[in-house]
């Protein structure tokens, strides 16, 4: 049987690669998981009671686009958080944002752009679903370096004009995974102006927007409204995985222009898996409550401060602006991750697993990504072992 080759350029996903790298070696101490962005803060106390109250709703088919109460709660949160007036008709509920970030290409990427193969541009390094989505629809992925030289955000305006003229979609993650950089209002405004000039849609992955140190990050919908951009120029993606420490709930949403959301809803009506109603009830409460988010954010701030103390004086250490990852410079990410595992039991992700070789090489090669998701004491112990192993 001849299988399609559209995914042949995809390397093995990051975490199977990490298992292949580490799991044949004994850990040098009690394992400490700092490789995956799976929040381990306490669940909000309303989760269990709401699930129990609506248990029988597992016996009903849920609405594809989302229940009216949940859509209204999301609309209210977007207004509260970003000052963005987005009605329920411009929102679709997702089984976690990975679903929506992949389906965005299927729903919104044309087969031809200006008579040629369309381009889907993305930062490098990046969340790996972006590349899979582009390849899945036959688009050309273009990787824009997000390095120290660019403030760890992609400089899309520097792409060649012929690439920009073929660009149909642009992914942006802010706060950035893995580097923790935050796109300013000016950055977002400039990118939206570029989208208008070259006729592409901005796909704004804002899953880490509620985990920040000093100031709440700006949102793409907010900036689009401020500058009077066409609502169809941007779609934003949010999740309860990071905001509410509910990665297993698999609940998020996409919000955008009416035509874009209509395309998302049409696609889901044929091939999507709607979020179960009991989960939607929990989600409605989560988007309506800020107290548990504030409590979780305070825990992350404590861990940020601990990291600052532990890595004080370490050359190349850069405190993240937001998100919950450290992006630490090393000579070689794979060698550093293997050394750390074999000598201490601390498990981190080589930065190259999140990047691609493009032009000047893989921009993640000289980094490791460290997730600050464990309780404070475990996080401090892991960071201290890491520092002493790799930097002392």
C-alpha positions in Angstrom: 0.0 0.0 0.0 1.3 3.5 -0.9 0.7 5.8 2.0 0.6 9.6 1.7 3.9 11.3 2.1 2.7 14.7 3.3 4.0 14.0 6.8 7.3 12.5 5.7 9.2 15.7 6.6 8.0 15.6 10.2 10.5 14.2 12.7 9.4 12.0 15.5 7.3 14.0 18.1 9.4 15.6 20.9 8.4 13.3 23.8 8.9 9.9 22.0 12.3 11.3 21.0 13.0 12.2 24.6 12.1 8.7 25.7 14.4 7.2 23.1 17.2 9.5 24.3 16.8 8.9 28.1 14.9 5.8 28.9 17.7 3.3 28.3 19.8 5.0 31.0 19.3 4.9 34.7 18.4 8.2 36.3 21.1 9.5 38.7 18.6 10.2 41.4 14.9 10.3 42.2 13.3 11.4 38.9 12.0 14.9 38.7 9.8 15.6 35.7 10.5 19.0 34.2 10.2 18.2 30.5 6.4 18.5 29.8 4.2 21.5 30.3 1.6 19.6 32.4 0.5 21.9 35.3 0.4 20.2 38.7 -1.2 22.9 40.7 -4.3 21.9 42.8 -7.5 21.5 40.8 -10.1 24.2 41.3 -12.5 23.0 44.1 -15.6 23.3 41.9 -14.5 20.6 39.3 -15.7 17.5 41.2 -19.1 18.8 42.4 -20.0 20.2 39.0 -19.0 17.0 37.2 -21.1 15.0 39.7 -24.1 17.3 39.4 -24.2 16.9 35.6 -23.0 13.3 35.4 -26.2 12.2 33.5 -25.3 14.6 30.7 -22.7 12.1 29.5 -25.7 10.4 28.1 -26.4 13.2 25.7 -24.8 14.4 22.5 -23.2 17.8 23.1 -23.7 20.7 20.7 -20.8 20.9 18.2 -20.1 24.6 18.7 -20.5 24.7 22.5 -23.4 25.0 24.9 -25.0 28.5 25.1 -23.9 29.0 28.7 -20.3 28.2 28.0 -20.2 30.4 24.9 -21.6 33.3 26.9 -19.1 32.7 29.7 -16.2 32.8 27.2 -17.6 35.9 25.6 -17.8 37.6 29.0 -14.2 36.5 29.9 -12.9 38.0 26.6 -14.5 41.3 27.5 -13.3 41.2 31.1 -9.7 40.2 30.3 -9.1 41.9 26.9 -11.9 44.4 26.5 -12.8 42.5 23.3 -16.5 42.5 22.3 -16.9 39.0 20.8 -20.3 37.5 20.7 -21.0 33.8 21.1 -21.5 33.5 17.3 -17.8 34.3 16.9 -16.6 31.5 19.3 -16.3 27.7 19.0 -15.4 25.4 21.9 -12.5 23.0 21.4 -11.2 19.8 22.8 -8.1 21.6 24.0 -6.4 24.1 21.7 -4.3 21.6 19.8 -7.4 20.5 18.0 -8.2 24.1 16.9 -4.6 25.0 16.0 -4.5 21.9 13.7 -8.0 22.4 12.3 -7.2 26.1 11.5 -5.2 25.1 8.5 -8.0 22.7 7.3 -10.7 25.4 7.8 -8.8 28.5 6.6 -5.9 27.7 4.4 -6.7 28.0 0.6 -5.3 25.4 -1.8 -3.7 28.1 -3.9 -2.4 31.6 -2.9 -1.7 34.0 -5.7 -1.5 31.1 -8.1 1.1 29.1 -6.1 1.4 26.8 -3.2 0.3 28.6 0.0 2.7 29.3 2.8 2.0 28.8 6.5 4.6 30.7 8.6 5.5 29.9 12.1 8.2 30.7 14.7 11.2 28.6 15.1 11.3 26.9 17.7 7.5 26.3 18.0 4.7 24.1 19.2 5.0 21.1 16.8 1.3 21.0 15.8 1.8 24.1 13.6 4.1 22.2 11.1 1.9 19.1 11.1 -1.2 21.3 10.3 0.6 23.0 7.4 1.9 19.8 5.9 -1.6 18.2 6.3 -3.2 20.7 3.9 -0.3 20.7 1.4 1.0 24.1 2.4 4.7 25.0 2.7 5.8 25.5 6.3 8.1 28.5 6.6 10.1 28.8 9.8 10.9 32.3 11.1 13.7 32.3 13.6 12.7 33.4 17.1 16.1 33.9 18.7 17.8 36.3 21.1 18.5 38.5 18.1 14.8 38.9 17.5 13.7 39.1 21.1 12.6 35.5 21.0 9.7 36.4 18.8 9.6 35.8 15.0 10.3 38.8 12.7 7.8 38.0 10.0 8.3 41.3 8.3 11.8 40.2 7.4 10.6 37.3 5.3 11.1 37.7 1.5 8.3 39.5 -0.3 7.6 36.5 -2.5 7.1 34.3 0.6 4.8 36.9 2.2 2.7 37.2 -0.9 2.1 33.4 -0.7 1.5 33.4 3.0 -2.1 32.4 3.9 -1.7 31.8 7.7 0.8 32.9 10.4 1.1 31.3 13.8 2.2 33.3 16.8 2.5 32.0 20.3 2.5 34.8 22.9 3.6 34.3 25.7 6.0 32.2 23.7 6.5 28.5 24.2 9.3 27.8 24.9 11.1 31.1 25.5 8.5 33.0 27.6 8.7 36.2 25.5 5.6 38.4 25.2 4.5 40.2 22.1 3.9 43.9 22.8 0.9 45.8 21.6 3.1 47.5 19.0 4.4 44.1 17.8 0.8 42.8 17.4 -0.3 45.9 15.6 2.6 45.8 13.2 1.9 42.1 12.5 -1.8 42.8 11.9 -0.9 45.6 9.4 1.4 43.1 7.7 -1.5 40.7 7.5 -3.6 43.3 5.8 -0.8 44.2 3.4 -0.1 40.6 2.4 -3.6 39.2 2.9 -3.0 36.5 5.5 -4.7 35.5 8.8 -3.0 35.6 12.2 -3.5 32.5 14.3 -2.7 33.7 17.8 -1.9 30.9 20.3 -2.5 32.6 23.6 -2.6 29.5 25.8 -0.1 31.0 28.4 -1.7 34.4 28.6 -2.8 34.1 32.2 0.6 33.0 33.6 2.7 36.2 33.9 5.1 37.9 36.3 4.6 41.7 36.2 1.9 42.7 33.7 -0.9 40.9 31.8 0.1 40.2 28.2 -1.8 42.0 25.5 -4.1 39.9 23.3 -4.5 39.9 19.5 -8.3 40.5 19.6 -7.8 43.4 21.9 -5.1 45.0 19.6 -7.1 44.2 16.4 -10.1 46.1 17.9 -7.9 49.0 18.9 -6.5 49.5 15.4 -9.7 48.8 13.6 -8.5 45.7 11.9 -10.8 43.4 9.9 -12.1 40.8 12.5 -11.4 38.1 9.9 -7.6 38.9 10.1 -7.2 37.1 13.4 -8.3 34.0 15.3 -7.2 33.5 18.9 -6.9 30.2 20.8 -7.2 29.8 24.6 -7.2 26.8 26.9 -8.1 25.8 30.5 -5.0 23.5 30.5 -2.6 26.2 31.6 -5.0 28.9 32.9 -6.9 26.7 35.3 -4.4 23.8 35.7 -6.8 21.4 34.0 -4.8 19.8 31.2 -6.9 16.6 31.4 -10.2 18.4 30.9 -9.3 19.0 27.2 -11.3 22.2 27.0 -10.5 25.4 25.1 -11.9 27.7 22.4 -11.2 29.6 19.3 -12.5 33.1 18.7 -12.4 35.0 15.4 -14.3 36.6 12.6 -17.8 35.4 11.8 -16.7 33.8 8.5 -13.7 32.0 10.0 -15.7 30.6 12.9 -18.4 29.5 10.5 -15.7 27.5 8.6 -14.5 26.0 11.9 -18.1 25.0 12.8 -18.7 23.5 9.4 -15.5 21.4 9.6 -16.4 20.2 13.1 -19.9 19.2 12.0 -18.3 16.6 9.7 -15.1 15.5 11.5 -14.9 17.0 15.0 -15.5 15.6 18.5 -17.6 18.0 20.6 -16.7 18.5 24.2 -18.9 16.4 26.6 -21.6 18.4 28.3 -20.4 17.8 31.9 -17.0 19.1 30.8 -18.6 22.1 29.3 -20.4 22.9 32.6 -17.1 22.8 34.4 -15.6 25.0 31.7 -18.4 27.5 32.0 -17.6 27.9 35.7 -13.8 28.1 35.1 -14.1 30.9 32.6 -16.4 32.7 35.0 -14.0 32.5 38.0 -10.7 34.4 38.4 -9.9 33.5 42.0 -8.4 30.1 41.2 -6.4 31.7 38.3 -5.0 34.3 40.6 -4.0 31.7 43.2 -2.3 29.6 40.6 -0.5 32.6 39.1 0.9 33.5 42.6 2.4 30.0 42.8 4.1 30.5 39.5 5.5 33.9 40.6 7.0 32.2 43.7 8.7 29.7 41.4 9.9 32.4 39.0 11.5 34.1 42.0 13.1 30.9 43.1 14.6 30.4 39.6 16.0 33.9 39.7 17.7 33.2 43.0 19.1 29.8 41.9 20.4 31.0 38.6 21.7 34.4 39.8 25.1 34.9 38.1 24.6 32.1 35.6 25.7 33.4 32.3 22.9 33.5 29.7 20.1 33.0 32.2 17.1 35.1 31.2 14.0 35.4 33.4 10.9 34.6 31.4 8.3 37.3 31.1 5.4 34.9 31.2 4.5 31.2 30.7 6.1 28.6 32.9 9.2 27.5 31.0 12.8 28.4 31.4 14.8 28.5 28.1 18.3 27.8 29.3 21.5 28.0 27.2 23.7 25.0 27.0 26.4 23.8 24.6 24.2 21.1 23.2 20.6 20.4 24.3 20.7 16.6 23.8 24.0 16.1 25.6 22.9 18.4 28.4 19.6 16.6 28.9 21.3 13.2 28.9 24.0 14.3 31.3 21.3 15.8 33.6 19.2 12.6 33.6 22.1 10.2 34.2 23.7 12.3 37.0 20.6 13.8 38.8 17.4 12.2 37.5 16.1 15.6 36.4 14.2 15.3 33.1 14.2 18.2 30.7 13.6 18.6 26.9 16.3 19.4 24.4 15.5 22.6 22.7 16.2 21.2 19.2 13.2 18.9 19.5 11.0 22.1 19.3 12.8 23.6 16.3 13.8 22.9 12.7 17.0 23.2 10.7 16.2 26.2 8.5 19.0 28.3 6.9 21.3 29.0 9.8 20.6 25.7 11.6 18.2 24.7 14.4 17.8 27.7 16.8 16.9 25.3 19.7 20.1 23.3 19.4 21.9 25.3 22.2 19.0 25.2 24.7 17.0 23.1 27.1 13.4 23.7 28.0 12.6 23.4 31.7 8.9 23.3 32.9 8.2 24.9 36.3 5.0 22.9 36.8 5.7 20.9 39.9 5.1 22.1 43.4 7.5 24.8 44.6 9.7 22.6 46.8 10.2 20.0 44.0 10.8 22.7 41.5 13.5 24.3 43.6 15.2 21.0 44.2 15.1 20.2 40.5 16.5 23.6 39.5 19.3 23.4 42.1 20.3 20.0 40.8 20.2 21.3 37.3 22.4 24.3 38.1 24.9 22.3 40.0 25.1 19.7 37.2 25.3 22.0 34.2 26.6 25.4 35.3 28.8 25.0 38.3 
